[in-house]
Amino acid sequence: MFIGLVPYIWFLKAKHIMTNSGSPEIKLAGEKKVEQWLNDNGYTDVSIETLHSNEHAIKATGTVENILVQVSSFLHPHRPFKLSDYEIDLLTRRAARMNLVAYAAYVILDDKRDLIEEINWERLG
């Protein structure tokens, strides 16, 4: 009776891993795209900051403002969801302590880890 559920449960877990930003591979690929965009658009000193366990943000120095960016990335056709109020609060507080401006970057990748569309930026706070 339970044997029939095993493939379905495995499918749900595999689908979750392949489509949301919880997958370390997808998160890393999205962060790399944002880092590349920042470097290509004149930002310097681009580095990864740890917010808390398994959550990172990208710190960058710009000519207009210095920023702290949290990246949310998904595989196409899925869409990134907005950061939670908790995540926004955590990021904006961290950015304020560091004298930075908080941003969210939403990234959609294809299965080859290439951008499907331009990165969507949201200024927070």
Backbone as CSV, one residue per row, in Angstrom:
resi,resn,N_x,N_y,N_z,CA_x,CA_y,CA_z,C_x,C_y,C_z
1,MET,0.811,-1.187,0.000,0.000,0.000,0.000,0.858,1.256,0.000
2,PHE,1.917,1.335,0.795,2.770,2.510,0.847,3.787,2.547,-0.282
3,ILE,4.026,1.415,-0.923,5.022,1.357,-1.999,4.630,2.271,-3.156
4,GLY,3.343,2.396,-3.431,2.880,3.254,-4.514,3.135,4.731,-4.253
5,LEU,3.256,5.112,-2.998,3.500,6.512,-2.663,4.956,6.921,-2.838
6,VAL,5.865,5.969,-2.763,7.293,6.291,-2.822,7.668,7.019,-4.102
7,PRO,7.281,6.527,-5.294,7.636,7.286,-6.508,7.016,8.683,-6.531
8,TYR,5.776,8.829,-6.016,5.117,10.126,-6.013,5.836,11.084,-5.062
9,ILE,6.197,10.607,-3.894,6.930,11.441,-2.941,8.275,11.829,-3.524
10,TRP,8.972,10.890,-4.167,10.258,11.201,-4.797,10.065,12.261,-5.878
11,PHE,8.997,12.139,-6.679,8.715,13.110,-7.730,8.514,14.496,-7.126
12,LEU,7.735,14.587,-6.048,7.511,15.879,-5.416,8.804,16.477,-4.899
13,LYS,9.662,15.661,-4.274,10.938,16.160,-3.775,11.824,16.608,-4.925
14,ALA,11.896,15.817,-5.993,12.733,16.169,-7.155,12.206,17.443,-7.803
15,LYS,10.892,17.573,-7.928,10.308,18.775,-8.528,10.646,19.992,-7.676
16,HIS,10.558,19.857,-6.357,10.881,20.960,-5.446,12.344,21.382,-5.601
17,ILE,13.227,20.429,-5.655,14.655,20.725,-5.773,14.978,21.384,-7.102
18,MET,14.325,20.973,-8.164,14.662,21.480,-9.489,14.012,22.828,-9.795
19,THR,13.009,23.235,-9.031,12.301,24.435,-9.446,12.426,25.607,-8.498
20,ASN,12.845,25.403,-7.269,12.839,26.561,-6.388,14.224,26.956,-5.950
21,SER,14.273,28.096,-5.308,15.564,28.635,-4.926,16.181,27.892,-3.750
22,GLY,15.473,26.883,-3.207,16.032,26.077,-2.139,17.168,25.191,-2.615
23,SER,17.272,24.952,-3.899,18.334,24.132,-4.448,19.640,24.912,-4.426
24,PRO,20.673,24.370,-3.775,21.953,25.093,-3.725,22.519,25.406,-5.113
25,GLU,22.318,24.502,-6.058,22.825,24.721,-7.412,22.138,25.906,-8.089
26,ILE,20.821,26.001,-7.929,20.063,27.092,-8.544,20.411,28.412,-7.854
27,LYS,20.497,28.377,-6.512,20.851,29.591,-5.770,22.221,30.114,-6.193
28,LEU,23.189,29.211,-6.299,24.547,29.603,-6.686,24.567,30.171,-8.100
29,ALA,23.853,29.521,-9.027,23.815,30.005,-10.411,23.191,31.398,-10.478
30,GLY,22.117,31.628,-9.717,21.482,32.950,-9.684,22.398,34.003,-9.093
31,GLU,23.095,33.653,-8.004,24.038,34.595,-7.392,25.161,34.947,-8.358
32,LYS,25.645,33.960,-9.102,26.720,34.219,-10.077,26.245,35.183,-11.165
33,LYS,24.985,35.040,-11.607,24.449,35.954,-12.626,24.360,37.380,-12.088
34,VAL,23.946,37.523,-10.826,23.852,38.854,-10.228,25.251,39.445,-10.039
35,GLU,26.195,38.640,-9.569,27.580,39.114,-9.426,28.119,39.601,-10.768
36,GLN,27.869,38.834,-11.826,28.343,39.203,-13.159,27.704,40.521,-13.598
37,TRP,26.398,40.673,-13.373,25.699,41.902,-13.745,26.310,43.086,-13.007
38,LEU,26.540,42.932,-11.712,27.111,44.027,-10.926,28.487,44.417,-11.450
39,ASN,29.340,43.441,-11.701,30.673,43.725,-12.248,30.586,44.392,-13.616
40,ASP,29.669,43.927,-14.468,29.517,44.489,-15.818,28.953,45.911,-15.797
41,ASN,28.306,46.280,-14.692,27.659,47.597,-14.599,28.370,48.545,-13.640
42,GLY,29.675,48.323,-13.467,30.505,49.293,-12.773,30.629,49.138,-11.268
43,TYR,30.009,48.134,-10.701,30.165,47.918,-9.259,31.514,47.259,-8.998
44,THR,32.098,47.577,-7.858,33.395,47.010,-7.489,33.273,46.344,-6.122
45,ASP,34.337,45.684,-5.717,34.375,45.003,-4.419,33.144,44.124,-4.201
46,VAL,32.764,43.386,-5.225,31.603,42.505,-5.142,32.005,41.269,-4.329
47,SER,31.249,41.016,-3.244,31.577,39.874,-2.383,30.308,39.286,-1.781
48,ILE,30.418,38.054,-1.296,29.302,37.354,-0.673,29.341,37.573,0.839
49,GLU,28.205,37.946,1.410,28.049,38.114,2.854,27.068,37.058,3.356
50,THR,27.361,36.443,4.482,26.444,35.476,5.081,25.451,36.212,5.966
51,LEU,24.149,36.043,5.667,23.105,36.654,6.489,22.830,35.782,7.713
52,HIS,22.564,34.523,7.468,22.402,33.502,8.504,22.557,32.168,7.809
53,SER,22.413,31.079,8.513,22.712,29.769,7.934,22.044,29.576,6.577
54,ASN,22.853,29.262,5.592,22.421,28.988,4.214,21.780,30.170,3.498
55,GLU,21.865,31.357,4.033,21.352,32.543,3.357,22.482,33.538,3.158
56,HIS,22.624,33.964,1.913,23.701,34.886,1.570,23.148,36.129,0.904
57,ALA,23.948,37.167,0.901,23.646,38.393,0.162,24.935,38.835,-0.514
58,ILE,24.789,39.621,-1.537,25.942,40.114,-2.278,26.146,41.585,-1.922
59,LYS,27.345,41.905,-1.499,27.724,43.274,-1.152,28.512,43.845,-2.322
60,ALA,28.205,45.092,-2.704,28.910,45.712,-3.827,29.003,47.220,-3.621
61,THR,30.111,47.771,-4.108,30.360,49.206,-4.042,30.045,49.814,-5.401
62,GLY,29.180,50.832,-5.397,28.806,51.480,-6.647,29.176,52.949,-6.642
63,THR,29.025,53.596,-7.785,29.335,55.021,-7.877,28.221,55.870,-7.283
64,VAL,26.977,55.381,-7.310,25.837,56.108,-6.761,25.546,55.664,-5.334
65,GLU,25.550,54.358,-5.094,25.275,53.816,-3.774,25.944,52.461,-3.598
66,ASN,26.214,52.128,-2.364,26.761,50.822,-2.030,25.592,49.945,-1.598
67,ILE,25.573,48.702,-2.066,24.362,47.895,-1.913,24.632,46.534,-1.281
68,LEU,23.544,45.960,-0.755,23.510,44.598,-0.247,22.312,43.938,-0.907
69,VAL,22.537,42.871,-1.665,21.507,42.264,-2.504,21.258,40.826,-2.085
70,GLN,19.981,40.503,-1.856,19.617,39.103,-1.664,19.000,38.609,-2.958
71,VAL,19.447,37.443,-3.411,19.032,36.892,-4.700,17.998,35.787,-4.488
72,SER,16.921,35.849,-5.264,15.911,34.793,-5.303,15.888,34.268,-6.729
73,SER,16.220,32.990,-6.915,16.310,32.458,-8.280,15.531,31.161,-8.429
74,PHE,14.959,30.996,-9.624,14.150,29.832,-9.948,14.445,29.368,-11.363
75,LEU,14.077,28.115,-11.614,14.152,27.570,-12.969,12.866,27.900,-13.716
76,HIS,13.001,28.293,-14.979,11.866,28.541,-15.862,11.082,27.243,-16.013
77,PRO,9.775,27.203,-15.993,8.828,28.314,-16.112,8.393,28.897,-14.765
78,HIS,8.959,28.451,-13.672,8.574,28.953,-12.360,9.082,30.377,-12.161
79,ARG,8.357,31.119,-11.346,8.688,32.518,-11.102,9.181,32.687,-9.671
80,PRO,10.172,33.548,-9.463,10.624,33.805,-8.095,9.526,34.475,-7.286
81,PHE,9.428,34.108,-6.032,8.471,34.769,-5.162,9.177,35.890,-4.421
82,LYS,8.413,36.866,-4.012,8.962,38.013,-3.284,9.536,37.545,-1.951
83,LEU,10.520,38.271,-1.454,11.070,37.964,-0.147,9.988,38.162,0.917
84,SER,10.055,37.372,1.971,9.096,37.510,3.071,9.407,38.784,3.853
85,ASP,8.443,39.208,4.651,8.662,40.380,5.498,9.858,40.152,6.420
86,TYR,9.997,38.938,6.928,11.124,38.602,7.798,12.451,38.769,7.047
87,GLU,12.524,38.235,5.812,13.754,38.338,5.021,14.080,39.799,4.696
88,ILE,13.049,40.571,4.368,13.258,41.993,4.064,13.768,42.724,5.300
89,ASP,13.159,42.461,6.445,13.588,43.101,7.684,15.033,42.740,8.009
90,LEU,15.360,41.468,7.897,16.723,41.007,8.172,17.731,41.692,7.253
91,LEU,17.417,41.732,5.968,18.328,42.326,4.987,18.466,43.840,5.177
92,THR,17.348,44.533,5.380,17.425,45.990,5.521,18.145,46.397,6.816
93,ARG,17.949,45.630,7.885,18.679,45.922,9.127,20.177,45.701,8.945
94,ARG,20.523,44.595,8.298,21.942,44.306,8.044,22.542,45.389,7.175
95,ALA,21.831,45.783,6.116,22.325,46.825,5.215,22.518,48.148,5.964
96,ALA,21.564,48.504,6.812,21.661,49.761,7.567,22.881,49.744,8.487
97,ARG,23.136,48.605,9.147,24.307,48.504,10.023,25.601,48.657,9.241
98,MET,25.589,48.244,7.976,26.779,48.297,7.138,26.824,49.590,6.310
99,ASN,25.827,50.471,6.491,25.726,51.714,5.734,25.557,51.436,4.230
100,LEU,24.684,50.468,3.916,24.410,50.059,2.544,22.919,50.185,2.263
101,VAL,22.537,50.101,0.989,21.141,50.100,0.574,20.752,48.667,0.216
102,ALA,19.614,48.210,0.743,19.166,46.827,0.527,18.376,46.690,-0.772
103,TYR,18.667,45.619,-1.501,17.957,45.277,-2.732,17.657,43.789,-2.742
104,ALA,16.600,43.433,-3.497,16.330,42.042,-3.841,16.528,41.931,-5.350
105,ALA,17.115,40.824,-5.784,17.288,40.546,-7.219,16.574,39.230,-7.515
106,TYR,15.643,39.267,-8.472,14.873,38.087,-8.834,15.377,37.571,-10.179
107,VAL,15.794,36.303,-10.192,16.475,35.712,-11.343,15.715,34.481,-11.820
108,ILE,15.482,34.386,-13.131,14.861,33.202,-13.724,15.857,32.594,-14.701
109,LEU,16.174,31.315,-14.487,17.177,30.606,-15.278,16.546,29.478,-16.071
110,ASP,17.158,29.138,-17.214,16.731,27.940,-17.932,17.519,26.744,-17.393
111,ASP,17.267,25.574,-17.957,17.934,24.380,-17.428,19.428,24.328,-17.741
112,LYS,19.921,25.259,-18.566,21.367,25.377,-18.802,21.979,26.446,-17.907
113,ARG,21.162,27.001,-17.011,21.553,28.040,-16.045,21.842,29.388,-16.703
114,ASP,21.210,29.646,-17.854,21.290,30.940,-18.522,20.059,31.756,-18.150
115,LEU,20.192,33.082,-18.176,19.063,33.957,-17.860,17.971,33.837,-18.916
116,ILE,16.721,33.748,-18.474,15.558,33.736,-19.364,15.160,35.172,-19.706
117,GLU,15.273,36.050,-18.722,14.946,37.467,-18.911,15.892,38.269,-18.034
118,GLU,15.812,39.579,-18.150,16.686,40.428,-17.341,16.400,40.239,-15.857
119,ILE,17.395,40.478,-15.048,17.245,40.405,-13.603,16.276,41.501,-13.169
120,ASN,15.321,41.140,-12.319,14.353,42.103,-11.796,14.847,42.585,-10.434
121,TRP,15.041,43.882,-10.299,15.602,44.477,-9.081,14.492,45.159,-8.284
122,GLU,14.553,45.022,-6.959,13.615,45.710,-6.071,14.404,46.362,-4.931
123,ARG,14.267,47.675,-4.828,14.895,48.387,-3.713,14.033,48.199,-2.473
124,LEU,14.643,47.826,-1.369,13.910,47.512,-0.149,14.087,48.597,0.896
125,GLY,13.114,48.706,1.785,13.258,49.603,2.928,12.686,50.953,2.748
